[in-house]
């Protein structure tokens, strides 16, 4: 891979022509060849290959390479030619003496006489052997050497001399005469080298790879390298390096070697070519030579020539770099100070030229300099456009630059508030460092009304409850005059939000009027309206007897406000209000819709919060596996530290899901997660206390569980808010007293909760089960039948399984074994669909293994492939598939298995995919004949 010629057919033709010219020179017919080609087109490779062949033929080889650094050194190339080990020492001495003599410094005639003497010395050497003179990059030679070469070319027509020169297609003004005179010589042949075509790339690659692989890689390699042999060789080197490190890669990708090759091409060209390349790298393209010229302080013609050179050597294509690696290499190789200055100048030029805010902002951000005041509106506008393109990090950088360029005042505060809202999309932890400054600005009265509620919510989330309360109180005092209705409404909404999430703050906040009422006379700022309405909705959901109102208000919030930075938390609260109001169907529908809106967008925080709500919905439906999956997904999108007090909701769901599935080690590990100190001053803290207590109860730590449930009750008493829909601590504590063998205390707690009038079916069903367990046997069945009837109309399948199991055991205790077995089996089926393995083992230890159902479905005599398909079904999927194969509708299946219609539809979708069928009538006949039918 050390040498990679240009188009092999063209290259071989030129090499063959040079060999033919050498044979002619050997016969006394002097020849002259001028090889022209762009930088890195293979001229040097061709020259070196021919030089080796010339030496093998016995010719005397004299060679030199032109250099721009030696362009002002008189006779520099000629001195290199004669400073050659093959040159006889006496000849070398004679020529050097002539070059060092005074004749060169005299008249033109004197210089011509000296050059004639030197050429005569050379021609005397060809009496016995052929002389080959090779000069690479002759366009970089000094004027005197060019004159000598032209003089020599005129005298070798009848001599055993071959002169081969390589040049760039771009010539200096003073070289035109030299070039034209050379081509006028009748013994001169001009050769052109071009970049590789795609077939040429394939041909070149076949020297290192198999023909099949070469043909497959050729299109991509040609696209990246443009057929430039130097770049192609580097591209293959990068591929080989990656392969040596054991990383599988289907096709070559530019890397370090490629970047170095790009820089090598640029440094081999004219100086202004490198400058033009830097300008193109900064601007992104070369569509405007005028703009490039202004940026680089070069004439338009110079820029156009440089762009043409870059196209010729395949660095550019369609006025832009072929690959981002090349552009990055040019930028990285530019000194930092010069690069930053170019970006800053480009920003000013683009702004004056009417470019888009995004284009100008990219230059400003790349400049890494303190932004000027004129850039603030540009950067702010660019940040909003960047958000549309999902470029969150760039939007943040725009706002950071704008913030630094803006002096203290409301505008700077507004920029900081917007910056925090965008940082929150990436993760709440990213916004933490900006909150102290916003707090100080809030105390100075610089927050705009639209920012008050969102900033308050961020402070609460981060656990800065006291700071949030102080800021809202200060804003309330400043808004007390009522001169600014919008600020009054915003402060009121923030106060509602604070007291809703952290009831202990209620007494620290002045009453400004309800957020909804105050906002009515104010401008319709949707941000604080969303917070006010969501807070009122949650308060209604937690108040006994207002479930219907909570549902109406929650749907109003969800319908009125679209998903955005300022409405995310209110929408989440509205969803949770639906959950607490018992409308899991509505909550699930809205949650799935919102998750769909942000699924294709790069907003981790939005996805995390909505996934946490989705997990809570699944938990309350009894779908433990989905609950755990969604909660784990939410935790992966935001760091644990970034969850703030919201960790209470997430851990509550995940701990209960893992506990319900019998994953006690995982649940206990989650209890080790560090928690914010302020968590237990918030509603999520109550949820966490309950989850921790349920975990302790399931693992036999009864007194620890009782402590958690009692602590939740004490907190609610201190807050003067009894919220059993959020945390039914009395029911939980009653279950714990039953586990401790004290039914009297358990009954007292259950009856106390019953007197408070729980209208929620889920809560009342659980209460009836607890009371039944404390009743005498003959009174137990009526309570349990009522509990089952209530729970069958709800969504909590785990609580339904518990009630069914208790009812079955009650019948069995009364001697009705058949009925008892039916209810216990129903309870087992429901618990199994929930993934509640501990409950299944408690109900029917012999049937704890779901594998028996899959085995029953795989009947003998069926094809092996079909049997494997059925074995791929889960136990829950087998039961649904059997009923579907028997012609049951989705609603009938849901009724028989005590699940929702939506759950049946989701399972059928997976069943069809696993069995490779499209509809229920295509289900394998063996399912309808399965012995499982009798067990469903």
N, C-alpha and C positions, 0 to 999 in steps of 0.2 A: 504494500500500500504506500511505498515511499514515492512512487512516481505515478502520475495519472495523466496520460496525454489527452489532448483535445480530441475532437471527433476523429476516430481512428482511421476512417477512410480518407478524410482530408489530410490528416497528419501523415499517413503512410505515403500518400501521393507527393506531399512536399518533401518528405525524406527521400523518396525515390528520385525526385527531380534534382535534389542536391547531390545525390550520389552520381547521377548522370553528368551533372555539371563538373563534378570532381574528375570524372573520367576525361571529359573534354579538356579540362585544365591540364591534366597530366600529359595530354597530347599537344600542349602548347597553345590551346585556345582559351585564353583567360576569361573568366566568368565573374559576374557580380550578381548577388541575390539580395533582395531587400524584403525581409519578412515583416509584415505589419499585423498587429493584433492588439486588442485591448489588454489592460492589465490582467494578469493571471490567465490568459487565454492559451498558454502552453508554449510561448515562443522560446523561453529559456530551456524547457524540456527538449524541444526540437533541436535547439542549438547544441545542447550537451550530448544528445544521442548521436548527432552527426559528428561532433568532435571526436567521440570514441571511435567511430568508423573511419574517420580520416587518419587517426593515429595508426589504426590497424593496417591501413593501406600504405603506410610508410611516408606519408606527407609530413612536412614540417608545420606544426600547428602553432600559431601565435594568436592569443586571445586576450580580450580586455572587456570590461563592463563599464558603461557610462554611469556617472553619479551626479545627481544635482548638487551635492555638496562640493564637488570638484569642478563645477561648471566654469568657474572663473580662473581655474588653473591652466595657463597656456600649455598646449600640447600634452595635457594630462593623459588622454587616451593613448597617444603615441608612446609616451614614456612607459605606460603599462604594457604595451605590445612588445617593446624591446626589452623590458625587464622580465625576461622569460628564460626559464632554465634550459629550454631547447635551443635558444639562440647561442651561436658560437660567441665565445667571450670577446674575440677580437672585433667581431661585427658590432657587438653590443657597445664596446668601448668607443668605436668609431662614431656610432650614431649618437651616443650620449654626448660626445665631444661636440658634434655638430649642433645638438639641441642647446648645449650650454654656451655656444659661441656667441659672438656679438652680431652675427648676421641676422638673427631673428629680431633684433631690436632696431635694425636699420630700416631702410625703405622697403616698400612692398616688393620691389624687384629683388632686394636682398633676401627677403623671406622666401620668395619663390625659388631663388637659387639654392638656398639651404634645403628646402623640401625636395627639390630635384635631386640633390646629392643623396638625401636619405633614401629616396625611392630607388636610386641607382644602386645603393648598397643592398637594398632588399632584392632587387632583380638579379644581382650577381649571385645570390644564394639559390636561385631556382635553376641554375644550370644542371645541377645533379639531382635535385628532388623537387617535388611540387610543394608550393607554399600555400597554406590555407590561413587566411586572416579572419577571425571571428570577433565581432564586436556586438555585445548585447546592450540593449537600451542606448542605441547611438544618439537618440534624441536628447539624452542628458549630457552629451559630450560638449566640450569647449569649442569655440569657433575655430581656433587654429587647427585642432585635430580634425574637425570636419573638412576644413580646406585641404588638409593633407590627404585625407581619404578620397576626396573628390579628385585631387591631383593624381593619386595613385591609380584610381579607377580608370582614368583616361590612358594610362600607360601599360595596363596589363592585358590589353586585348590580344596581343601576340605572345604572351608569356605564360609560364606554367604557374598561374596564380588564380586562386579562388577567394573572393571576398564575400563574406556573408554578414549582413547587418540586420539587426532587429530594431524595430521602432514602434512607438505608440502611434495610433492613428491621429492623435492630437499633436500638432507641431507648433513650436514657437514661431513668431513672425520671422525671425532671422533664419529659420531653418527651411523656409519655403524654397529659397534659391538652391540650397544644398539638395533638397529632396527632388526638385524639378530637374536639376542637372544630372543627378544619378539616373533618373528614369529616362533621360535623353540618350544615355549610353546604349549603343546597339547590343552590347553583350549583357545588359542588365535584365534580370527577371524579377518581377514583383510577385510575392506570395502573400495571401491573406489567411489568417487563422480566425475562425469564428468560435463562439461558444457552442457547447454540445447541444444537439437537439435531443429530444426524448429518446429516440432510437439510439442516438450516440451515447446517452447516459447508460442505457441498458447494455450496450456493447462494452462500455468501459467497466461497468459493474461485473460483467461476466468474467472479467479477469480475476476477480476476487471471490465471486459467489457463483452458485450454480445458475444455470440459464433460467430456470423456473423462478428462483428467488429474485434474480436480477430483473426479470421482466415484471415481476410483481411490485418491486420497489421503485422501478424507474420513474413512474409518473410523479410520485411524491418527492423523490430525490431531485427530479428536474424542477419541480415547483419551488422547492426551498433553495436550491443552489443556482437555478437559472442556467445550468449547464456550465457554470464556472468550474473548471477542473480543480482549482485550489479549494474552493468551498465544498465541492463534492468529496474530495479526499478528506477534508476535515469532518464532514458529516458522517462518513463511514468510520472515521476514527472515534468519534463520539459514540457511535453505535457499538463498536467493538469494546470500548471502555465500559459501557453500561453492561454489556454481556459478561465481561470479566468479573463484575461485581455481583453477578447472579441475578440481575433484575430482568425479568422477561419483558421484551418490548417487540411488538409486531413490526414496527417500521422505524427507520432511523429518525431521530429527533435532534435538532441542533443543540449543542451544548458548549462546553468550554473551548474545545478545539475549533469549533465553527466560529465562535466569537473572535478568537485570536486570528483566524484566517480572514475574517472581514476586515479587521484592523490592519492586517498585513496588506491586503489589497489597497486600502485607502492610503497607507503610508508609501506605497510604491507609485502612486499617482502624483499628479501635480499638487503643490501645497494647497491651492484654493479648493481642490476636490475634497480634501478632508474638512475644510471649513464649511463647504456646502453640505456635506454629509451631516455635520453637526447641526447645521440649521434645519435640515429636513427632519432630523431626529427630534429636535425641539418642537417644530411646528406640526410634525406628524405626516406631512406630505410636501410635495414640491409643486403644487398646482399654481402657486402665485410667485413667479420669479421676482416680481416687483417687491412683494412682501419679504421674500428671502433676502433680496438685496438690501432692503432697509434694515433687516435684522443683523446682517453680517457686515454692513457697510461696504458692499461690493456692487459693482455695476450690474445691470440686468444681463448684459451680454456675458459677463464672467460667470454669473450664476447659471445661465442657460447652458454654457459650455460645460460647467461642472456637473450639472444634472445629466447632460448627455453622456459624459464620461461614466457616471454612476450607472446609467442604464446599460452602457456598452459592456461594463464588467459585471453586469447582472446583480449588482448590489440593490438597485432599485427596479421596480416593475410598476408601470402605471403611476409613476411619480411618488411611490411609497416603498418603504423597505419590504422586501419579500417576506421577511419573518421578524417577529418581535424580538427575537434573540439578537438579531443584527442591530436593530435600533437601540436596544438596551446596551449592547456592547459599545456602541459609539458614544452614548451618553455617559456611561461609566468611565470611559477612557478620557473624557473631557475633564480638565481640572475643575474642582468643585466651585471655585469662585467664578470662573468663566461660565460654567454651566448655569449657575444661579442667575448670573447677570443676563445671560441669553433668555432664560425663562421670564425674568422680570420685564425685559425689553419686549419680548414677544407678547406678553400680556397687554402692555400699553398699546402696541401696534395693532393687535387684534381688536382691542376695545375701540380704538379710533377708527378701525376699518369696519365696524358694525358687526363683529362676530358675535356668536351666541354667548350667553353668560357661562354656559358650561365650558366652552372652549377657552374663554378668558380665565375662568377659575382654575382650570387644569394647569395653566401656566403659572398662575399666582401660587398655587399650592406647591408646585414643583420647584418654585424659586427658593423656597426655604428662607425667605427674608421677611422682615417686618412689613406687613401690608400697609398701604397708604389709605387715607380716609376715603378716596374715591372708589376703593374696591369693595366697601361694605355692602352696598346694595347689589353689586354684581355677585359677590360670594353668597349672599343670602338667597338670591334668585336661583343661583346654580345649585345650592343645597336642595331646594325643593324639586328641581328637575332631576337631580341625582336620586332622590327618593323614588321618583316614578320609575327610574331605571334599576331600582334595587341596589344602588351603590351606596350602602349605608356608611361604610368607612369614609368614603370620599365626601359625603354630605357632612359628616362630623368634622372632617378637616377643613372644609369650607367655612363652617360656622366658627370653628376655633380661630381661624385666621381673621374672620370678620370681627370676632369678639375682641381680639388683641388690637385691632385697628380702631376700635370704637372707644371713645372716652366715656368716663362714668356718667350714668344717666339711665333713663327709662329704655332707650334703644339698646344699650349694652345689656341691660337686664333681660329684655325680650329675647335677645340673641342667646343668652345663657339658658333661658327657659326652653327655647326651641332646641338647643343643643342637648339639654337633659332629656327631652322627650325622644329625640332620635337615639341617644345613647341607650335609653331604656329599651328600645326595640332589640338591640343586640344583647343586652343583659342588664338587669338593675345594678349589678356591681359596677358596670362601666359608668354609671351616672353618679355614683356615691361621692366622688371627689368634688363634684360641682355643686352639691347641695349646700354646703356651708356659705358659699358666696351668695346663693339665692336667698338663704335665710336672712343674711345681713341686708340684702336689697329689699326684702319684704318688710323688715323693720323700718327701713327708710321710706317706705311707701312707694317704691319704684315698680312693683309688680303690676302688670296690666290686669284688668278683670278676667280676661280669658285665661290667664296663667295661674290664677289663685288656686282654683280647685285642683287642677292637675298636679301642681307643685305640692299642695297639701297632701295629696294621695301618695306622692313619691316619698314624702317625709314619713308618713305613717308606715308605708311599706318597709322602709329602712329601719323602723323602730324608733325614730326620733319623735316620739309622741309628745313629750313636753315642749320640744322646740316647735312642733307644728301647732300645738295649742297656743303657745305664746305669740306665734306669728299671726294666727287668725284673730286672736284677741286684739293685737296691735292694729291690724287692718280694720277690725270692727270699730275700734275707737276712732280711727281716722275717717271711717265711712259713716260715722254717727250723724253727721249733719244732713245726710240724705241728698247732697248735691249731685252725687254720682250714682244713679240708680243701678247701673251695671255693676259697680263695685259693691254696692250694698247686696245685690243679689248673689254675686260671686262669693262674698264672705259668708252669707247665710248658707249657701250650698255647701261651702267648705266646712262650716260648723256642723251641719247635719251629717256630713260624711264622717267627720271625726267622731262624733258621738255615736254614730251607728256602728263603726268598727271598734271603737274603744269607749264603751259606756262610762268608765270612771272619769272621763274628761268632761262629762256633761256639766258639772258644777263649775268648771273653770272657764267656760265659754259664755260670753254674754248672748242674750237673745236679740237677734237682728230681724227677726221675722222669718217665716219659713222660706226656704229657698225657692219653692215653686211660686209662692205668692209674690215674693219680692221680685222675682224674675219676670213677672207678668208685665210690669210697667217698664222694664228695662229692655235694651236692645236684645234681639234673640241670639245671644251667644250660646251656641249649641253645647259648648264644653261644660259650662257650669250648670246648664239645664240638665244635662245627662247625669251629673253627679247628684243634683238635688232630687231628681225623680228616682234614681236608683236607690238612694238612701231611704227615701220614703217607702219605696217598694219593699226593701228588706225589713224595715220596721213593721210594715203591715204583715209580712210573712211570719214574723216572730211573735205576732200578737194573736192571741186566741180569738177565733171568730172572724178573722179578717183574711182568710185564705183566698176567698173569691176575689176580693179587692186586690190582693197582692198579685194574683194571676193577671188581672186586667192591666194593672200598672206595669208589671214586668213586660208583658207583650207590647205595651205602648212604648216603653223604652227601647225594646229590641227592634220595633218597626220604625221608630223615629230617627234613631241614630245609627249611622253606618260605622263600620269598624275603622278606627283610626287611633293615633297615639293618645289623643285626649279622651277617647270614649271607651278604650279597652276595659279599664277597671269597672266603669259603670255597667257595661254589657255583661261582664263576668258576674257582678253582683246581681243583676237582673236574672241571669240564668240560675244562680244559687237560690234566689227567691222562689223561682218556679219549683226547684227541687224541694225546698222546705215546705212549700205549699202543697206538695204531693202530686204535682203535674210533671211527672218524669217524662211522659210522652212528649209534651211541649218542650221541655228542657232539652231532651235528646234531639228533637228536630232542629231547634234553633242552634244548638251547639254544633251539630254536624254541618249545618249551613255555614256557620262562621268559620269552622275549621276548614271547610272547602274553600272559603274566600282567601285564607292565608296559607293554604297548603303549597301553592306555587310561588309564594313570596318568601324572601329571606328575612323573616322576622321571628327569631327564636323565642322572644318573650311572648308574643301573641300566641304562638303555637303552644308554648309551655302552659300558659294560664288556661287556655281553652282545653288542653288535654287534661289538666288537673280537674276541671269541671266535668269533663267526659268520664274521668275515672270515678268521681263521686257519684255520678248518675248510675254507672255500671254497678258500683258497690251497693247502692240502695235498691237496685233491681235484683241483686243477688248474683250478678255475673262476676265472680271473683277474679277469674283469669283476665277478663278484659279490663277490669279495674286495676289490677296489678300492672298489666302491660301499659296502659295509658299513663299510669302514675310514674312508672319507670321512664317512659319516654319523656314525660314532662321534666323529670329530674335531670335527664341527660342534656336537655336544651339550656338549662340555666344552672350555674354552679350552686351548690348548697348555700354558700354565703350570699349569693345574689337573691335567694328566695325571701330574705328578710322575715317578717312575721307571716308571710304567705306560706312558709314552711309548715305551719300548723295544719293547714288544709291538706297539703300534699302528703305529709307523713301520716296524718290521721287516716286518709284513704288507704295508703299503701300498707300501713301496719295492720289495719282491720282485714284487708284482702289477704295478706300473707297469713295472718292468724286463722282466718276462716278456712284457708286451704290446708292448714296444718303445717305450714312452713314456719315453725316456731323459732328456729335459729335465725332465719332472715328477719323475722319480726323483731326479735330481741336485739339484733344488730342495728336495726333502724332506731331503736330507743337510745342508742349511744350517740346519735347525731347531736352535735352541739346546737343549742337553741338560743335565740335572742332573749335577753333578760326581759324585754317588754312584751314577749309573746303572751304571757298570762294576764295582760291587761287588755287583750283583744278577743274578739269572737273566735278567730282561729285557735286561740289558746284553749278554749272550751272543747273544741273538736279534738285537739290533741290529747287533752286529759282523758276524754272518753276512750279514745283509741288505745292509749297506754293502759287504761284500766281494763279494757276488754282483753288485751294481750295478757295481762297479769292474771285475769280470771281464767283464761283458757289454759294457762300453764300452771295453775294451782297456787299462785301467789295471791291468795284471797284477801289478806289484810292490806297488801299493797294496792290491790284493785279497789278495795273499799275506800282507801285513802284518796285515790284519784277521783272516784265518783263523788265523794263527800266534798272534796276541794272544789269541784265544779259547782256543786250546789251552794257552797259558801260564797264563791265568787258572784254567782247570780243574785244571791241574797244581798250581798254588799252593793251590787249595782242596781238593786231594786228592780230586777227584771227576771221573771221566771220564764225560761225559754226551753220547755221540754222538747219542742220540735227540733231545736238545735242540739241539745244534749239532754236526753231523758235520764238524768242522773238517778232519780228515784227507782226507776225500773231496773237500771243496771245494779244499783246497790241492793235492791230486793233479790235479784238473782244471786248476788254474792252472799247474802245472808242465808239463802237456801243452800248454797254450796257449803257454808260453814255450819249447817245444821240448825239454823235458828229460823224456822218458818214464821214464828210470831212477829219478829221484826220485819221480815220480808213482807208479810201481809200488811203490816201497818204502813209501810212505805207505799205499797201498791194502792191501798185504799186511799191514802192521802192524795196520790196523783189522780186517782179516779174521781175524787171529789172536786178536783180543780177543773174537771170537765174536758178531757182531751178529745177533740173532735177528729183528730187525724186518725184514719183507719189503722195505719201501721202501728202507731203508739197504743191505740186502744186494744188491738189484737195482741200485742206483746203483754200488755197489762193483764188481760184476761188469762193468758197462759200462766203468768206468774201466780195470779190469784187461784187458778185451778190447782196448781201444784201445792197450794197451802190448804185447799179445801179437803173435806172428807170425800171419800171415794164416790158416793152416790151423787154428790153435787158437782163433781168434777166434769162429767161428760157434757152437761148443758153449757157450761162456760166455754169448754173447748170447742164445741160445735159452733157456738157463736163466734169464737175467735177465728175458726177456719172459714166460716161464711164471710166474715169481714175481710180477712186477708186474701181470700180468693178474688175479691174485687179490686185488689191493689196490685202493686208491682213488686213487693218485697217477697221474693220466692224463698229466701232462707228462713224468714220468720214463718212463712206458710209451711215449710217443711218441718220446722220445730213444732208448730201447732198440730199438724197432721200426725207426727210421731207421738206427741203426748196423747192425742185422742186415741190412737191405736193402742198404746199401752194401757190407757184407761179402760178401753173395751176388754182388753185381754185380762186385766185385773178383775173385771166383773164376770169373767168366764166366757165372754163372747169372742172366742179365739178366731173364728173366720173373719168377722168384721175387723177385729184388731189387726189381723194379718193384712187385710186389704189396705187399711189406712197407713200402716207402717211401710208397706211396699210403695204406696203412693209417695209417702214422705221421702223414702230412699231415692226414688226416681227424681223428685224435684231437687233434692240435695245434690244428687250426682250431676244434674245439668248445671248446677251452680258451681261445681268444683269444690264443694264443701266436704272434703274427704273425712275429716274427724267426725262430722255429723253422720255421714254414711256409716262409718264404723260403729258409731254409737247405736244407730238404728238397726242395722243388719250386718253384723261383723262377717258373716259367711259370704256376703255378696259385695264386699268392699272392692274386689278387683273387677274393674270394668271390662277386662279382657274376656270374661265369659260371654258377654253379649256379642262381641266381634266374632268369637269362635262359633257361636250359635248361628250366625248369619252365613258363615262359609260352609255351605252344604256339600257333602261328597258328590262327586259326579260332575261338578262344574269345571270349566276350563281353569287352568292354573293362573292364567293372566287375569281372568275375572275375579278369581278368588283373592289374588293379591290386591286388586282394586278395592274389594270390600274390606279387606283387612286394614286398608289405609284409613278407613272411616273411624272416627272416634265413636265411643259408645253412644253419646247423645245423637250423633249424626245417623247411626244405625237405626235407632228408635224412630227418628223422624222419617228416614228413608223407607222403613217398613210401612209406616202409616200412609205415607204418600203413595207407595206402590199399591196399597189396598184401596186407593181412590179417595182418601180423606182430603178435605179442603184444608188450606192453611189455618183457617180459624178453628176447624174441628181438631186439627193436630194440636194447636195452641191450647185449646180447652182440655184435651186429654192429658197433656204433659205439663199443664200449669205453667206455661211460658207465654210470652207475648207473640203476636202475629209477626212482628218485625224480627224476632229471634228465629222463628221458623223460616222466614224468607232468607235470612242470612245463612242459616245452616243448609238450606236447599241449594243455594248458590254454590257453596263449597262442595256439597255432595255431587252435584252435576259435574263440577270440574274434576273431582277425583275419579268419578266413574266414567268420565268422558261421554256424557250424554247431554242432550239439550233440553229435554222436558221430562215430566214425571212419567209419562207413558213409556219412555225409553228405559226406565229403571229396570235392572236385571230381574228376571222372573224369580230368581232364587230368593230375592228379598220378600216377595209376596208369599212365597212358600215357606219362609223361614219359621223355625220353631220359636223364634223370638216373638212372634205375633202374640202368643199367649202371655208373654211377660209384660207387655206394654200396658 
